[in-house]
Amino acid sequence: MATQNYIDSELIPYHSNLTKRLPKYSNHVRIGLDLLRGYIIPEIRNKNFRVKKIEYQSAFFTVPRDISPNLKLALDILCYSGILTGKGTVKIAERKTGPRYMIHLSLMATEKAFSKTKLSEAISSLSLTDYREFSSEDPQIKHFVDDIIESKETCQACGVDISPNSKFCSQCGAKVEQTSIISSLLEEPIAALSISDRLKDRIKGKFPKVGNVVQARREEIMTIKYIKEVRSRIIKNTADEFISG
């Protein structure tokens, strides 16, 4: 239960919120997670449930060095948010080498990707040498990469693809409406912060948005019942980190 709660309230929301912090790469953020949960983890699950002489469990996968730059960026962003961890370079097919990634064990557990019923048993059975290798020619991988490439921002006036950070459409000259990243983060509800639900419930009446907390003094936050020096510091620091990225 605690593992599921961490995934649902901390790990996945933090990664998903990167679409606001990194609007230029929002498709990489979203589709990278879809690829992981929709294809990579199920493939590793199949590997773990397959009958083997040595009952290793895996939370690892590799891709070739010559993968699409778009896929590499999507994986790098998953590493940034903590969903993936880089685990060095290993030998793969055709005498090549490729980066090895480990999927967060809590996510593996909640996705039921281990054949072991207890997480502690699965962890003790992990082997770095037991990983699922994905080819750059894998049709499923190519499908997700195509989605990243095709999901570009388009001009609302003429439908032509717009380059990141463009102020005007290169085709028709229409102005591209832009929203300040900081402004949009300040308007986020207090539920977006990585603090306990209990703290969120206590402060949301007086400080419903992240911007309200950022602009408030700690003394103002401490006027709320049960929130004093330590908790007010946690709340302020979390809000400031949310804005700064």
C-alpha positions as CSV (number, residue, x, y, z in Angstrom):
1,M,0.0,0.0,0.0
2,A,2.8,2.4,0.9
3,T,4.6,1.5,-2.3
4,Q,1.6,2.2,-4.4
5,N,1.0,5.5,-2.6
6,Y,4.5,6.6,-3.3
7,I,4.2,5.8,-7.0
8,D,0.8,7.5,-7.3
9,S,1.4,10.6,-5.2
10,E,5.2,11.2,-5.6
11,L,7.1,9.5,-8.4
12,I,4.7,9.6,-11.4
13,P,3.3,13.1,-10.6
14,Y,6.8,14.5,-10.3
15,H,7.7,13.1,-13.8
16,S,4.4,14.2,-15.3
17,N,4.9,17.8,-14.0
18,L,8.1,18.0,-16.1
19,T,5.8,18.8,-19.0
20,K,5.3,22.2,-17.4
21,R,9.0,22.7,-16.5
22,L,10.2,21.4,-19.9
23,P,7.4,22.4,-22.3
24,K,9.7,22.1,-25.3
25,Y,10.1,18.4,-24.4
26,S,6.6,17.7,-23.1
27,N,6.1,14.9,-25.7
28,H,9.3,13.2,-24.6
29,V,8.1,13.3,-21.0
30,R,4.7,11.9,-21.7
31,I,5.5,9.3,-24.4
32,G,8.6,8.1,-22.7
33,L,6.5,7.1,-19.7
34,D,3.9,5.5,-22.0
35,L,6.7,3.5,-23.6
36,L,8.1,2.3,-20.3
37,R,4.7,1.3,-18.8
38,G,3.1,0.1,-22.0
39,Y,5.9,-1.9,-23.5
40,I,9.2,-2.1,-21.7
41,I,7.9,-3.1,-18.3
42,P,5.5,-5.8,-19.7
43,E,8.4,-7.3,-21.7
44,I,10.6,-7.5,-18.5
45,R,7.6,-9.0,-16.7
46,N,7.3,-11.7,-19.3
47,K,11.0,-12.3,-18.9
48,N,10.7,-12.6,-15.1
49,F,7.8,-15.0,-15.3
50,R,9.4,-17.3,-17.8
51,V,10.6,-20.6,-16.4
52,K,14.4,-20.5,-16.0
53,K,17.1,-22.7,-14.5
54,I,18.4,-19.9,-12.4
55,E,15.6,-17.9,-10.8
56,Y,17.0,-14.4,-11.4
57,Q,14.7,-11.4,-11.4
58,S,15.3,-8.4,-13.7
59,A,14.5,-4.7,-13.5
60,F,17.0,-3.9,-16.2
61,F,17.0,-3.2,-20.0
62,T,19.4,-2.0,-22.6
63,V,19.1,-0.1,-25.9
64,P,21.8,0.3,-28.6
65,R,24.0,3.4,-28.7
66,D,22.6,4.3,-32.1
67,I,19.0,4.7,-30.9
68,S,17.0,7.6,-32.0
69,P,18.1,10.9,-30.3
70,N,14.4,11.4,-29.4
71,L,14.3,8.1,-27.6
72,K,17.6,8.8,-25.8
73,L,16.2,12.1,-24.6
74,A,13.0,10.5,-23.4
75,L,15.1,8.0,-21.4
76,D,17.3,10.7,-20.0
77,I,14.3,12.6,-18.8
78,L,13.0,9.4,-17.1
79,C,16.5,9.2,-15.4
80,Y,16.2,12.8,-14.3
81,S,12.8,12.2,-12.6
82,G,14.2,9.1,-10.9
83,I,12.0,6.6,-12.7
84,L,15.1,5.1,-14.4
85,T,18.7,4.9,-13.2
86,G,21.7,4.5,-15.5
87,K,23.7,1.3,-14.7
88,G,26.7,1.6,-16.9
89,T,27.4,0.2,-20.4
90,V,27.1,-3.5,-21.4
91,K,27.7,-5.7,-24.4
92,I,24.7,-6.3,-26.6
93,A,24.0,-8.1,-29.9
94,E,26.3,-7.8,-32.9
95,R,29.3,-7.0,-30.8
96,K,27.9,-3.6,-29.9
97,T,27.5,-1.9,-26.6
98,G,24.6,0.0,-25.1
99,P,23.5,1.8,-21.9
100,R,21.8,-0.3,-19.3
101,Y,18.9,1.2,-17.3
102,M,17.3,0.0,-14.1
103,I,13.6,0.7,-13.5
104,H,12.6,2.0,-10.1
105,L,11.9,-1.1,-8.0
106,S,8.7,0.5,-6.5
107,L,7.3,0.9,-10.0
108,M,8.3,-2.6,-10.9
109,A,6.4,-3.9,-7.8
110,T,3.2,-1.9,-8.5
111,E,3.2,-3.0,-12.1
112,K,3.5,-6.6,-10.8
113,A,6.6,-7.2,-13.0
114,F,8.2,-9.6,-10.6
115,S,7.3,-13.3,-10.3
116,K,8.3,-13.2,-6.6
117,T,5.3,-12.3,-4.4
118,K,7.4,-10.4,-1.9
119,L,9.4,-7.4,-3.0
120,S,12.3,-8.3,-0.6
121,E,12.6,-11.7,-2.4
122,A,12.6,-10.1,-5.8
123,I,15.3,-7.6,-4.8
124,S,17.5,-10.4,-3.4
125,S,17.1,-12.2,-6.7
126,L,18.1,-9.3,-8.9
127,S,21.0,-9.7,-11.3
128,L,22.7,-6.9,-13.2
129,T,23.6,-9.4,-15.9
130,D,19.9,-10.4,-16.5
131,Y,18.4,-7.7,-18.6
132,R,16.0,-7.3,-21.6
133,E,17.6,-6.1,-24.7
134,F,15.7,-3.8,-27.1
135,S,16.7,-3.2,-30.7
136,S,16.6,0.1,-32.5
137,E,14.6,-1.8,-35.2
138,D,12.0,-3.0,-32.7
139,P,8.6,-2.1,-34.3
140,Q,7.1,-1.2,-30.9
141,I,10.0,1.1,-30.1
142,K,9.8,2.7,-33.5
143,H,6.1,3.3,-33.0
144,F,6.7,5.3,-29.8
145,V,9.5,7.3,-31.4
146,D,7.2,8.1,-34.3
147,D,4.6,9.4,-31.8
148,I,7.2,11.7,-30.3
149,I,8.2,13.1,-33.7
150,E,4.6,13.5,-34.9
151,S,3.4,15.2,-31.7
152,K,4.7,18.6,-32.5
153,E,3.2,21.9,-31.7
154,T,1.3,23.3,-34.6
155,C,0.1,26.8,-35.6
156,Q,-3.5,27.3,-34.7
157,A,-4.0,29.4,-37.8
158,C,-2.6,27.2,-40.6
159,G,-1.6,23.9,-38.9
160,V,2.1,24.0,-39.9
161,D,4.6,22.6,-37.4
162,I,6.1,25.3,-35.1
163,S,9.6,25.2,-33.9
164,P,10.2,25.3,-30.1
165,N,10.2,28.9,-28.6
166,S,9.0,30.4,-31.9
167,K,7.2,33.8,-31.5
168,F,5.6,33.7,-35.0
169,C,4.6,31.0,-37.4
170,S,7.2,30.8,-40.2
171,Q,4.4,29.9,-42.7
172,C,1.6,32.4,-42.1
173,G,3.2,34.8,-39.7
174,A,0.5,34.3,-37.0
175,K,1.6,35.1,-33.4
176,V,2.3,32.1,-31.3
177,E,0.6,32.5,-27.9
178,Q,3.1,31.7,-25.2
179,T,2.6,31.3,-21.5
180,S,5.3,32.0,-19.0
181,I,6.5,28.7,-17.4
182,I,6.9,30.3,-14.0
183,S,3.4,31.9,-14.2
184,S,1.9,28.5,-15.0
185,L,3.7,26.8,-12.1
186,L,2.6,29.5,-9.7
187,E,-1.0,28.8,-10.7
188,E,-0.7,25.1,-10.0
189,P,-3.0,23.9,-7.1
190,I,-1.3,23.1,-3.8
191,A,-1.9,19.4,-4.5
192,A,1.0,19.6,-6.9
193,L,3.5,19.9,-4.1
194,S,5.5,16.9,-2.8
195,I,4.3,17.2,0.7
196,S,2.0,14.9,2.7
197,D,-1.7,14.9,2.0
198,R,-2.3,16.0,5.6
199,L,-0.2,19.1,5.2
200,K,-2.0,19.9,1.9
201,D,-5.4,19.6,3.5
202,R,-4.3,21.9,6.3
203,I,-3.0,24.7,4.1
204,K,-5.1,24.6,1.0
205,G,-7.9,26.7,2.6
206,K,-5.6,29.7,3.1
207,F,-3.1,28.9,0.4
208,P,-4.9,27.1,-2.5
209,K,-2.2,27.7,-5.1
210,V,1.6,27.2,-5.2
211,G,2.0,30.9,-5.8
212,N,0.2,31.7,-2.6
213,V,2.8,29.7,-0.6
214,V,5.8,31.2,-2.6
215,Q,4.6,34.7,-1.9
216,A,3.7,34.1,1.8
217,R,6.0,34.6,4.7
218,R,6.7,31.6,7.0
219,E,5.0,33.5,9.8
220,E,1.8,33.6,7.8
221,I,2.0,29.8,7.2
222,M,2.6,29.2,10.9
223,T,-0.7,30.8,11.8
224,I,-2.3,27.5,10.6
225,K,-3.0,25.0,13.3
226,Y,-0.3,22.4,13.9
227,I,2.2,24.1,11.5
228,K,5.2,25.7,13.2
229,E,8.9,26.1,12.5
230,V,9.8,22.7,11.0
231,R,6.6,22.2,8.9
232,S,6.5,25.8,7.6
233,R,10.1,25.4,6.5
234,I,9.3,22.2,4.7
235,I,6.3,23.7,2.9
236,K,8.2,26.9,1.8
237,N,11.2,24.9,0.6
238,T,9.1,22.5,-1.3
239,A,7.2,25.3,-3.1
240,D,10.4,27.1,-3.9
241,E,11.9,23.9,-5.4
242,F,8.8,23.3,-7.4
243,I,9.2,26.7,-9.1
244,S,12.9,26.4,-9.6
245,G,12.8,22.9,-10.9
